[in-house]
């Protein structure tokens, strides 16, 4: 009969061990109690304003080659206004006004003049100088100060030669021009 009390002791010891373990865990967790507050916020920044326009427009523009300084044109009266028409031997220039008005960052630009190809006379060409010596395909721009503007003058000439360009008589021809303004790299 002595064996029965031993089982009781083992069981009692096991129960006491579990209670002591539970107390130890409770004290351990209680030793790391703390107050905690989580605060969230928002980062705030204000970006610089951007603006770029050509001849007063930020979307599309048109330039009549014969509306600037022109020579050897045919002047025709249409609805009370003088219309300049060009012919072989005509030459002149037109201005592109590039504007960074409203921009808070400096601007540079690239102007690409689409190839006239078969859509225009073979002897009609664009130039970057008033002496008509430097052919023009595109213009890589200078820096336009924030809020400023720059006028770029483009020169054109339709050479008078022995080439028959009668197919262009009485036509309205289009010259594609794409001008892209870019923010100047502030790290450059």
Buried (B, 14 or more C-beta within 10 A) or exposed (E): EEEEEEEEEEEEEEEEEEEEEEEEEEEEEEEEEEEEEEEEEEEEEEEEEBBBBBBEEEEEBEBEBBEBEBEBBEEEEEEEEEBBBBEBBBBBBBBBEBBBEEBEBBBBBEBBBEEBEEEBBBBBBBBBEEEBEEEBEBBEBEEBEBBBEBEBEBBBBBBBEEEEBEEBEEEEEEBEBEBEBEBBEEEE
